[in-house]
Amino acid sequence: MCIDVSAMPKFITLLLVFWSCCTQAQTAPGRAIGQIKSYINQLSSDDKFSASVTILHKGQVVLQEVSGYAHRGHLVKNTNQTAFNIASIGKLFTATAILQLYEQGKIGLEDTIGKFLPNLPNTFIRKNVTIHQLLTHTGGLPLWFYPEFHTQTKMKYQVLEDYLPLYSTLETDTTQVGNYNYSNVGYITLGYVIEAVSGTVYRQYISDNIFTPLGMRHTDIWALTDIIPNAAQGYTRPVSPKDNWKTNNHLNSTGSPAGGAYSTSLDLALFLSALLSDSLLKPETVDVMIKPHASTPYGNYGYGIALMKKNGHQILGHVGGYWGIRGEVKFYSEHEFTVAILTNSDQTDYIDISHYIEVQLTGTEEQKKALHTTAAMFHGGSLDLMNELPSSSLDEELIQIKGYYHLNNKSYESALRIFQINALKFPNSSSAQNDLTRIKELLKKQ
């Protein structure tokens, strides 16, 4: 690799020479993993990242990193055995269970819900909505049971039957049938179908047919009142860096078919790797699962699994998030990497490391170099040096992520400085220009 460093500041020159040496000394997979590990360690040393990250390559563990605290009050650190709330990633379990029953001939994907739930207190869902539509979020159902679920104590919803009364007042949108509209209600309904068809409660079915066969010893679907072994407490973002963290206890609910199970990053990575390697479903059923059935703002959606493209590379998986919870599990098809990231906060450093890993595993050498340079500016370098670099040497998305970290913490002056740099370096980017406009409007209101 040839790098012209004659006109660059000394710090940047040394940085790019170091990058050049690293790229020549390692194989591509090894180099990517090494860079990812270094970046996680940098975030951890800045005390900004509380998470567990596991990466598999062709089913074998090549990286396991943990940082931060499972419990800040007792100063209990995260370990490889720490179980995190995975939020909507659990939809993968529900979709897998439905497809197992489909393989057994007990469910038809075009069957309407009334075939299995004749007493469900919602005529529209019973008569019109299909299994396919629930799996793909195209049944015209809302995100949640509004407003009842959010205005009542979550202790009221301990088992699936507790949601049944909410169906009678559920507002559905017939004009949206066939269009993608993300719905937790749809996956709660699929849980009822699993119970009706299998004759087993949802939690037990998932344990018997997914967790136990794969040896997922640190994964389960817990009740809100359960004592969860090695669980990470979720923490919500402080209003400003000077404020204390807040727990998410008052916001959580019992795990359900829509999400909320607890798992480790290793268990989750092994699950997705096994699922896509035909360990839980037949190869032809996996093909049906990962077929693009619905178009989304971010790509496509199969049956309980998101289908994305990054730099021409196919990525399969699911993300999850709520107050005090962020996570993802993804399979990078071309090079057979499986990545699981679980955090117990809602800070944007989750997006930070997710983006960093995506570029390392899918980017060109120029994109990786720009990522490395930009990261160095925020960790040990100087933001002013960005003004001396061409935009091709910088990662616009990483700059944006760093800006939103400060914006979300109400560090408006820092956010302004970062968004100004991004807008200057990427004048044709509507995203960069909109971010700058937004922070300026916020500052006017202060």
Secondary structure, DSSP 8 states (H G I E B T S, - for coil): -----TTS-HHHHHHHHHHHHHHHHS-HHHHHHHHHHHHHHHHHHTT---EEEEEEETTEEEEEEEESEEETTTTEE--TT-BEE-GGGGHHHHHHHHHHHHHTTS--TT-BGGGT-TT-S-HHHHHH-BHHHHHHT-SS--SS-TTHHHHS-GGG-SSGGGGGGGGGG----GGGTTS----HHHHHHHHHHHHHHHSS-HHHHHIIIIIHHHT-TT-B---TTS--TTB---EE--SSTTS--EE-TTT----BTTB--EE-HHHHHHHHHHHHTTSSS-HHHHHHHTS--EEETTEEE-SS-EEEEETTEEEEEEEEEETTEEEEEEEETTTTEEEEEEESB--THHHHHHHHHHHHHH--HHHHHHHHHHHHHHTTS-GGGGGGS-GGGS-HHHHHHHHHHHHHTT-HHHHHHHHHHHHHH-TT-HHHHHHHHHHHHHHHT-
